[in-house]
Amino acid sequence: MFETSHDLPPQNNTSDKVIKSRSVFLALLLGSAIGVGGVAYALSGQSLAASQPPLSLTPTNPQSGFAPLVARVKPAVVEVTTVSRSANDEQPQAPEMQQMPDLPAPFGDMFRRYFRQHGGGSNSVQRALGSGFIIDPTGYIVTNNHVVDGARDVSVTLTDGDKYKAKVIGRDSKTDLALLKIDVGHDLPYVAFGNSDNEHEGDWVIAVGNPYGLGGTVTAGIVSAHGRNINSGPYDDFMQIDAPINPGNSGGPLFNQSGQVVGIDTAIYSPSGGSVGIGFAIPSNVAKDIVAQLRDHGKVTRGWLGVAMQPLTPALAEAVGLHDHKGVLVDSITDGSPAAKADLHQGDVITAFDGKPIENGRDLAMSVADTPAGHTVKMTVWHDNHSRSVEVTIRNQTNTQVASSSSPDETKPVGMTLAPLTSDARDQYDIGSSANGVLVQNVTPGSNADESGVQAGDVIERIGDSAVHSPSDVASAIRNAERAKKPAISVLVSRNGVTSYLGLQLA
């Protein structure tokens, strides 16, 4: 589960607690020193009876650690504070504890976005704390989208304590990035993006941020892995790190040993909400272009192909005559889309795009998104037991997704895992030929779908007044209802050969 969070307790309260805790700790140390007498002196300095000095490094060989690096980059790291109101107020509300779709093993539902939120009551003010970093001396600041999403007011506090009102220049929910701007009247210290592809597993990295409101916190670790997909969006390509990061680190920079930003701290895997040594950062090579587009245009445009796709399982690969299951199966094609004009067909398997092999849906989605509008590329397509080359001219993605994946891992609105109703699915769930629609493959316990009575094995035939034929149809209908602020939507479900309507709760 991912969490977005808001407002830590006021910093002075934290300071009081720290002071009290420190006082108790010092008192205990003092008591121990008094109790052991001369032994305490022996532990704090060179023993009077010792003939040799204690083992230690000489002052001429000090251990510098990461201190020079931290001193250099820390002034460019900032605290981001947001203010919003609850849903009953006219002002927009920042997201509360958001549950993301079920994640594949070993992650389960224990992913959390670490951005802590506080506030209570139907009309309470919600305050939040996150992190960010300055990338331009004129005051441009990078952070996470979920830090500022829905906020009424955003402010930035510099390391010297000065606080400024910030303007949101642009946001991109698909990569969870946002760009802010503050005006201070003079140049600010800033840091630059590095090349995240040059960071290898085992390389040292430093995270600087604002965990639990403790600004200017520094932690160190290594790069654990690249290319992690945590199913937070269609363009997941996270760097996994073991540097401890916690609620409040969201949007903070991850530095290499040269002081370059190679990642933006975004998510953690945690059963409890605290760090267990598995964190995820957006690689700088993903962020660079997004941030540049947000600065220049205030939004991000991506290439659009216009297909819904599903994974090519070994069984499907064998059925279509392929020797391996690398590629994506075209589930449906949007009318008038680039894919339709390129004469793609339902059931085709895309195995390469612009000369790059396609192994799964994420490969295709990211390749298409990175292709400029108007650019014509060649795709390799498996069709009728033979391979053919297809030219397609990519267009800009507007409100249509690059590829509305019908993968069970990616289409999961309100706690349902959806999948196409294939012949294999009919056999597995004993679904008769009279039922037509979209299969509910799994339901998250405690989710809106679960509370509304939806069960695994159900077939969704209609939502509202519209028939549905693919998981993307269901997801789109639910999103439209949520945007219209509907508390619930009617769903026609077929279960054991009997159809009935359910009221699917959305709020």
Secondary structure as GFF3:
##gff-version 3
##sequence-region A 1 507
A	DSSP	alpha_helix	11	36	.	.	.	ID=ss1
A	DSSP	alpha_helix	38	44	.	.	.	ID=ss2
A	DSSP	alpha_helix	67	73	.	.	.	ID=ss3
A	DSSP	three_ten_helix	74	76	.	.	.	ID=ss4
A	DSSP	beta_strand	77	85	.	.	.	ID=ss5
A	DSSP	beta_strand	111	112	.	.	.	ID=ss6
A	DSSP	beta_strand	117	118	.	.	.	ID=ss7
A	DSSP	beta_strand	125	134	.	.	.	ID=ss8
A	DSSP	beta_strand	140	143	.	.	.	ID=ss9
A	DSSP	alpha_helix	145	148	.	.	.	ID=ss10
A	DSSP	beta_strand	153	157	.	.	.	ID=ss11
A	DSSP	beta_strand	163	165	.	.	.	ID=ss12
A	DSSP	beta_strand	167	172	.	.	.	ID=ss13
A	DSSP	beta_strand	177	181	.	.	.	ID=ss14
A	DSSP	three_ten_helix	196	198	.	.	.	ID=ss15
A	DSSP	beta_strand	204	209	.	.	.	ID=ss16
A	DSSP	three_ten_helix	211	213	.	.	.	ID=ss17
A	DSSP	beta_strand	217	228	.	.	.	ID=ss18
A	DSSP	beta_strand	238	241	.	.	.	ID=ss19
A	DSSP	beta_strand	253	255	.	.	.	ID=ss20
A	DSSP	beta_strand	261	269	.	.	.	ID=ss21
A	DSSP	beta_strand	279	283	.	.	.	ID=ss22
A	DSSP	alpha_helix	284	297	.	.	.	ID=ss23
A	DSSP	beta_strand	303	304	.	.	.	ID=ss24
A	DSSP	beta_strand	307	311	.	.	.	ID=ss25
A	DSSP	alpha_helix	314	320	.	.	.	ID=ss26
A	DSSP	beta_strand	328	333	.	.	.	ID=ss27
A	DSSP	alpha_helix	338	341	.	.	.	ID=ss28
A	DSSP	beta_strand	349	353	.	.	.	ID=ss29
A	DSSP	beta_strand	356	357	.	.	.	ID=ss30
A	DSSP	alpha_helix	361	369	.	.	.	ID=ss31
A	DSSP	beta_strand	376	383	.	.	.	ID=ss32
A	DSSP	beta_strand	386	393	.	.	.	ID=ss33
A	DSSP	beta_strand	395	396	.	.	.	ID=ss34
A	DSSP	three_ten_helix	413	415	.	.	.	ID=ss35
A	DSSP	beta_strand	416	420	.	.	.	ID=ss36
A	DSSP	alpha_helix	423	429	.	.	.	ID=ss37
A	DSSP	beta_strand	438	443	.	.	.	ID=ss38
A	DSSP	alpha_helix	448	451	.	.	.	ID=ss39
A	DSSP	beta_strand	459	463	.	.	.	ID=ss40
A	DSSP	beta_strand	466	467	.	.	.	ID=ss41
A	DSSP	alpha_helix	471	483	.	.	.	ID=ss42
A	DSSP	beta_strand	488	495	.	.	.	ID=ss43
A	DSSP	beta_strand	498	505	.	.	.	ID=ss44
###
